[in-house]
Structures are given as structure tokens and as C-alpha cells.
Amino acid sequence: MTATTIRSSRVSFRMHGCSIRERTSTITNFVVAYTDRNRKELLKKYKDFQQFDRSFSFGSETLDELKRAGEKNGVKFNEGQYDTSYPEMVKVMKGLVARDLWDMNEYYMVVNRDDEAILKALSIISDSDFYNSLLGNNKAGR
């Protein structure tokens, strides 16, 4: 059984003994099914995205169910890798729920919240003097 690493700009998951399709679809399919099963309750509990964003988290029972779904799909569970991937994994999962309840904008609001590149870009464009200096614009020339 060989090990394979899936990398994206946000997540690196190390999986063993299954195809790329099995690995990449397990979390997405699980979250879509979770959202479909719980849509009414979620929308009743979270009246808007801001409330969902502040308060929603996956319970341990749901994460145990994800582990079982992974095993069923041929993704061998590894506690160390799970612990390493956990913060990013639950953030992406929460983003997927937000996407299914609202739209892609809410997905990106969840998953990009602590992205260093995006935070730096927001910092730069929020400082008009610095931003214009980077663009080579000066106020005297206008």
C-alpha cells in the first residue's frame, strides 16, 4: 500500500490505499448528505450566515460518522494525520455547509478567514496611500 499526498493551496491530506476520486469525494459527499439531512434544522437554528458562522461546529458524533464513511470508501484512518488535518478539515467542512445553505461567498468567508495572503491583501488595499504607492500612483500627479 503506497502513501499519496493530496495538496491544494489550503489543505494537505495524506491518505493510504485508495484512489484520488475516493479520497477527494468522501468529505464533500459526506457534507452534502449531512446538509441535506439537516437543512431544515440548520436554517431554523441559524437564521442567517453570521449566526451560523459564529456558532456552528460539528459534534463528535458527526466526525465519527465521517471517519466511518472514509473507511467505507477505502480511506484508512490515521489518528496522527487526522489530528494534523483536523483544523483545516472542519473549516472546509463548515464552509461546504455554508455554501449549501447560502452561496459560494459564504464558503469563501469561512475558509479564507485566516488565509495569510488574503489578510495581507486586505491590509494593503485598506491603506490607500500604501496601495497607491505600490501601484506607482502618486497624489501629486492627479
Backbone as CSV, one residue per row, in Angstrom:
resi,resn,N_x,N_y,N_z,CA_x,CA_y,CA_z,C_x,C_y,C_z
1,MET,0.841,-1.169,0.000,0.000,0.000,0.000,0.890,1.238,0.000
2,THR,0.731,2.112,-0.996,1.569,3.297,-1.075,0.829,4.500,-0.517
3,ALA,1.589,5.450,-0.034,1.001,6.668,0.513,0.980,7.735,-0.560
4,THR,-0.065,8.516,-0.565,-0.204,9.601,-1.514,-0.571,10.857,-0.743
5,THR,-0.053,11.977,-1.160,-0.404,13.236,-0.529,-1.188,14.079,-1.520
6,ILE,-2.333,14.581,-1.092,-3.134,15.497,-1.894,-2.827,16.890,-1.382
7,ARG,-2.427,17.769,-2.266,-2.119,19.139,-1.860,-2.994,20.117,-2.617
8,SER,-3.429,21.121,-1.927,-4.074,22.263,-2.554,-3.455,23.477,-1.892
9,SER,-3.891,24.640,-2.284,-3.326,25.830,-1.668,-3.706,25.936,-0.195
10,ARG,-4.717,25.190,0.219,-5.219,25.308,1.580,-4.992,24.067,2.439
11,VAL,-4.984,22.880,1.835,-5.051,21.660,2.630,-4.073,20.617,2.114
12,SER,-3.486,19.884,3.001,-2.697,18.716,2.621,-3.191,17.538,3.444
13,PHE,-3.772,16.561,2.783,-4.250,15.356,3.447,-3.418,14.183,2.963
14,ARG,-2.973,13.353,3.834,-2.221,12.168,3.446,-3.137,10.965,3.616
15,MET,-3.349,10.243,2.532,-4.268,9.114,2.531,-3.533,7.875,2.046
16,HIS,-4.037,6.719,2.406,-3.403,5.459,2.044,-4.381,4.541,1.321
17,GLY,-3.875,3.869,0.275,-4.562,2.740,-0.328,-5.908,2.991,-0.956
18,CYS,-6.158,4.140,-1.540,-7.415,4.347,-2.239,-7.189,5.333,-3.373
19,SER,-8.133,5.373,-4.296,-7.964,6.245,-5.452,-8.185,7.698,-5.066
20,ILE,-7.682,8.586,-5.918,-7.860,10.024,-5.684,-9.350,10.357,-5.623
21,ARG,-10.135,9.762,-6.496,-11.572,10.041,-6.517,-12.217,9.678,-5.181
22,GLU,-11.847,8.549,-4.618,-12.410,8.129,-3.327,-12.032,9.115,-2.233
23,ARG,-10.783,9.561,-2.249,-10.321,10.470,-1.206,-10.985,11.824,-1.294
24,THR,-10.994,12.386,-2.500,-11.468,13.759,-2.630,-12.973,13.876,-2.519
25,SER,-13.698,12.803,-2.814,-15.151,12.904,-2.775,-15.734,12.554,-1.415
26,THR,-15.002,11.873,-0.556,-15.567,11.419,0.715,-16.050,12.593,1.562
27,ILE,-15.224,13.581,1.785,-15.627,14.709,2.633,-16.752,15.498,1.980
28,THR,-16.606,15.819,0.707,-17.640,16.599,0.022,-18.975,15.863,0.030
29,ASN,-18.964,14.596,-0.333,-20.223,13.828,-0.348,-20.825,13.718,1.047
30,PHE,-19.974,13.534,2.038,-20.454,13.439,3.417,-21.130,14.743,3.840
31,VAL,-20.489,15.868,3.548,-21.036,17.165,3.969,-22.316,17.488,3.211
32,VAL,-22.376,17.184,1.927,-23.607,17.418,1.162,-24.752,16.599,1.756
33,ALA,-24.499,15.332,2.056,-25.534,14.475,2.652,-25.925,14.995,4.041
34,TYR,-24.929,15.399,4.837,-25.190,15.951,6.177,-26.091,17.181,6.070
35,THR,-25.760,18.074,5.154,-26.531,19.310,4.997,-27.941,19.003,4.527
36,ASP,-28.062,18.105,3.566,-29.403,17.739,3.090,-30.252,17.140,4.202
37,ARG,-29.658,16.266,5.025,-30.405,15.632,6.133,-30.815,16.638,7.202
38,ASN,-29.999,17.683,7.377,-30.208,18.608,8.500,-30.600,20.018,8.074
39,ARG,-30.902,20.209,6.810,-31.156,21.555,6.268,-32.212,22.326,7.066
40,LYS,-33.374,21.735,7.290,-34.458,22.439,7.990,-34.025,22.853,9.394
41,GLU,-33.399,21.937,10.115,-32.963,22.232,11.474,-31.872,23.310,11.490
42,LEU,-30.946,23.217,10.540,-29.865,24.201,10.476,-30.407,25.596,10.186
43,LEU,-31.322,25.691,9.211,-31.875,27.007,8.867,-32.786,27.555,9.960
44,LYS,-33.378,26.668,10.738,-34.204,27.119,11.865,-33.308,27.638,12.995
45,LYS,-32.217,26.915,13.240,-31.305,27.286,14.318,-30.466,28.516,13.963
46,TYR,-30.026,28.610,12.701,-29.167,29.704,12.252,-29.946,30.544,11.249
47,LYS,-30.497,31.635,11.724,-31.373,32.474,10.896,-30.630,33.154,9.751
48,ASP,-29.337,33.378,9.932,-28.535,33.992,8.876,-27.107,33.456,8.956
49,PHE,-26.325,33.786,7.947,-24.962,33.278,7.879,-24.124,33.742,9.071
50,GLN,-24.282,34.975,9.496,-23.467,35.491,10.599,-23.669,34.663,11.866
51,GLN,-24.892,34.305,12.157,-25.174,33.475,13.329,-24.555,32.087,13.151
52,PHE,-24.707,31.516,11.975,-24.098,30.219,11.665,-22.586,30.300,11.829
53,ASP,-21.985,31.317,11.276,-20.535,31.465,11.298,-20.004,31.573,12.728
54,ARG,-20.730,32.287,13.574,-20.317,32.453,14.970,-20.482,31.176,15.788
55,SER,-21.527,30.389,15.502,-21.933,29.344,16.436,-21.808,27.904,15.956
56,PHE,-21.793,27.660,14.664,-21.854,26.285,14.171,-20.529,25.565,14.371
57,SER,-20.637,24.315,14.791,-19.487,23.412,14.791,-20.025,21.989,14.668
58,PHE,-19.174,21.099,14.202,-19.560,19.700,14.071,-19.356,19.003,15.402
59,GLY,-20.332,18.191,15.790,-20.218,17.411,17.006,-19.342,16.185,16.785
60,SER,-18.894,15.601,17.864,-18.018,14.437,17.770,-18.717,13.264,17.089
61,GLU,-20.047,13.147,17.262,-20.778,12.057,16.610,-20.712,12.203,15.097
62,THR,-20.829,13.415,14.618,-20.771,13.665,13.176,-19.385,13.352,12.634
63,LEU,-18.354,13.730,13.362,-16.989,13.452,12.911,-16.685,11.958,12.964
64,ASP,-17.251,11.258,13.938,-17.107,9.798,13.970,-17.793,9.170,12.753
65,GLU,-18.934,9.733,12.383,-19.653,9.255,11.200,-18.811,9.491,9.940
66,LEU,-18.120,10.626,9.874,-17.221,10.904,8.743,-16.099,9.881,8.677
67,LYS,-15.521,9.546,9.817,-14.454,8.537,9.847,-14.961,7.207,9.293
68,ARG,-16.170,6.826,9.689,-16.745,5.567,9.191,-16.997,5.639,7.681
69,ALA,-17.458,6.792,7.218,-17.680,6.963,5.778,-16.358,6.861,5.021
70,GLY,-15.307,7.438,5.584,-13.992,7.336,4.964,-13.527,5.898,4.868
71,GLU,-13.642,5.171,5.963,-13.236,3.759,5.979,-14.041,2.976,4.937
72,LYS,-15.332,3.252,4.858,-16.195,2.579,3.887,-15.729,2.867,2.459
73,ASN,-15.186,4.070,2.227,-14.702,4.467,0.903,-13.236,4.109,0.674
74,GLY,-12.650,3.364,1.601,-11.279,2.919,1.410,-10.217,3.858,1.928
75,VAL,-10.604,4.883,2.699,-9.639,5.810,3.282,-9.280,5.279,4.665
76,LYS,-8.071,4.756,4.788,-7.623,4.183,6.056,-7.423,5.309,7.078
77,PHE,-8.064,5.184,8.231,-7.969,6.218,9.262,-6.601,6.175,9.924
78,ASN,-6.019,7.364,10.104,-4.736,7.522,10.777,-4.891,8.665,11.773
79,GLU,-4.840,8.347,13.052,-5.100,9.333,14.117,-4.174,10.549,14.025
80,GLY,-2.891,10.312,13.812,-1.938,11.423,13.736,-2.231,12.359,12.583
81,GLN,-2.511,11.792,11.430,-2.831,12.618,10.262,-4.165,13.335,10.450
82,TYR,-5.113,12.661,11.078,-6.412,13.273,11.366,-6.216,14.483,12.282
83,ASP,-5.434,14.293,13.346,-5.195,15.391,14.287,-4.526,16.575,13.602
84,THR,-3.574,16.288,12.708,-2.881,17.352,11.984,-3.836,18.085,11.041
85,SER,-4.681,17.333,10.353,-5.590,17.901,9.354,-6.862,18.482,9.958
86,TYR,-7.167,18.145,11.198,-8.447,18.476,11.810,-8.851,19.957,11.666
87,PRO,-8.020,20.923,12.061,-8.495,22.313,11.986,-8.883,22.745,10.567
88,GLU,-8.060,22.387,9.609,-8.352,22.758,8.221,-9.550,21.975,7.690
89,MET,-9.637,20.711,8.029,-10.722,19.857,7.552,-12.079,20.367,8.036
90,VAL,-12.201,20.670,9.330,-13.506,21.121,9.831,-13.845,22.513,9.308
91,LYS,-12.830,23.321,9.033,-13.085,24.645,8.450,-13.650,24.482,7.041
92,VAL,-13.049,23.613,6.238,-13.550,23.374,4.881,-14.943,22.751,4.939
93,MET,-15.146,21.817,5.862,-16.469,21.203,6.002,-17.522,22.251,6.376
94,LYS,-17.196,23.130,7.300,-18.121,24.196,7.683,-18.403,25.101,6.485
95,GLY,-17.367,25.388,5.717,-17.548,26.187,4.509,-18.478,25.511,3.516
96,LEU,-18.360,24.201,3.381,-19.238,23.470,2.467,-20.692,23.514,2.932
97,VAL,-20.909,23.415,4.236,-22.277,23.547,4.757,-22.793,24.949,4.453
98,ALA,-21.975,25.964,4.711,-22.376,27.351,4.438,-22.710,27.530,2.963
99,ARG,-21.900,26.953,2.095,-22.152,27.043,0.647,-23.501,26.424,0.299
100,ASP,-23.794,25.266,0.891,-25.040,24.582,0.564,-26.259,25.275,1.157
101,LEU,-26.089,25.973,2.260,-27.213,26.695,2.864,-27.393,28.084,2.260
102,TRP,-26.288,28.733,1.869,-26.351,30.089,1.326,-25.752,30.119,-0.077
103,ASP,-24.465,30.413,-0.189,-23.861,30.512,-1.522,-22.339,30.421,-1.415
104,MET,-21.662,30.490,-2.539,-20.198,30.374,-2.575,-19.521,31.476,-1.766
105,ASN,-20.080,32.659,-1.749,-19.488,33.756,-0.990,-19.290,33.357,0.470
106,GLU,-20.295,32.713,1.053,-20.207,32.289,2.450,-19.168,31.186,2.634
107,TYR,-19.026,30.321,1.655,-17.964,29.310,1.692,-16.603,29.997,1.813
108,TYR,-16.364,30.954,0.938,-15.066,31.636,0.959,-14.867,32.458,2.226
109,MET,-15.946,33.002,2.772,-15.824,33.747,4.025,-15.342,32.836,5.153
110,VAL,-15.783,31.592,5.150,-15.361,30.632,6.178,-13.923,30.182,5.929
111,VAL,-13.630,29.702,4.733,-12.333,29.059,4.507,-11.180,30.045,4.362
112,ASN,-11.469,31.291,4.014,-10.386,32.261,3.826,-10.158,33.176,5.016
113,ARG,-10.909,32.971,6.066,-10.853,33.870,7.220,-9.440,34.064,7.757
114,ASP,-8.644,33.024,7.800,-7.300,33.145,8.364,-6.207,32.885,7.330
115,ASP,-6.551,33.051,6.055,-5.574,32.882,4.987,-4.627,34.092,4.993
116,GLU,-3.348,33.828,5.231,-2.370,34.913,5.373,-2.282,35.794,4.140
117,ALA,-2.337,35.212,2.958,-2.243,36.004,1.727,-3.445,36.931,1.580
118,ILE,-4.617,36.429,1.881,-5.824,37.255,1.768,-5.828,38.345,2.829
119,LEU,-5.429,38.009,4.051,-5.363,39.026,5.107,-4.370,40.122,4.751
120,LYS,-3.238,39.744,4.167,-2.240,40.735,3.750,-2.796,41.608,2.632
121,ALA,-3.463,40.987,1.650,-4.051,41.755,0.549,-5.096,42.742,1.069
122,LEU,-5.928,42.303,2.001,-6.932,43.202,2.581,-6.273,44.357,3.329
123,SER,-5.191,44.053,4.024,-4.457,45.096,4.738,-3.904,46.137,3.762
124,ILE,-3.359,45.666,2.659,-2.769,46.576,1.666,-3.834,47.446,1.017
125,ILE,-4.934,46.841,0.557,-5.936,47.651,-0.143,-6.732,48.544,0.808
126,SER,-6.646,48.270,2.097,-7.313,49.130,3.083,-6.506,50.387,3.387
127,ASP,-5.244,50.374,3.033,-4.367,51.532,3.237,-4.143,52.182,1.880
128,SER,-4.989,53.179,1.545,-4.967,53.738,0.194,-3.615,54.355,-0.173
129,ASP,-2.932,54.989,0.773,-1.626,55.578,0.466,-0.616,54.487,0.100
130,PHE,-0.552,53.443,0.898,0.375,52.356,0.624,0.005,51.638,-0.669
131,TYR,-1.276,51.393,-0.858,-1.753,50.722,-2.059,-1.370,51.517,-3.306
132,ASN,-1.641,52.805,-3.280,-1.296,53.651,-4.431,0.203,53.724,-4.654
133,SER,0.983,53.693,-3.576,2.439,53.712,-3.750,2.914,52.420,-4.426
134,LEU,2.286,51.318,-4.113,2.643,50.050,-4.771,2.294,50.079,-6.254
135,LEU,1.207,50.775,-6.585,0.788,50.874,-7.979,1.598,51.918,-8.746
136,GLY,2.378,52.690,-8.026,3.160,53.742,-8.672,2.350,55.013,-8.874
137,ASN,1.214,55.078,-8.217,0.390,56.287,-8.305,0.828,57.254,-7.220
138,ASN,0.903,58.509,-7.586,1.143,59.499,-6.546,0.064,60.563,-6.649
139,LYS,-0.268,61.141,-5.529,-1.369,62.094,-5.483,-1.050,63.378,-6.235
140,ALA,0.216,63.752,-6.295,0.615,64.988,-6.958,0.372,64.912,-8.456
141,GLY,0.426,63.727,-9.024,0.271,63.571,-10.464,-1.173,63.523,-10.920
142,ARG,-2.110,63.644,-10.023,-3.525,63.541,-10.424,-4.137,64.874,-10.701
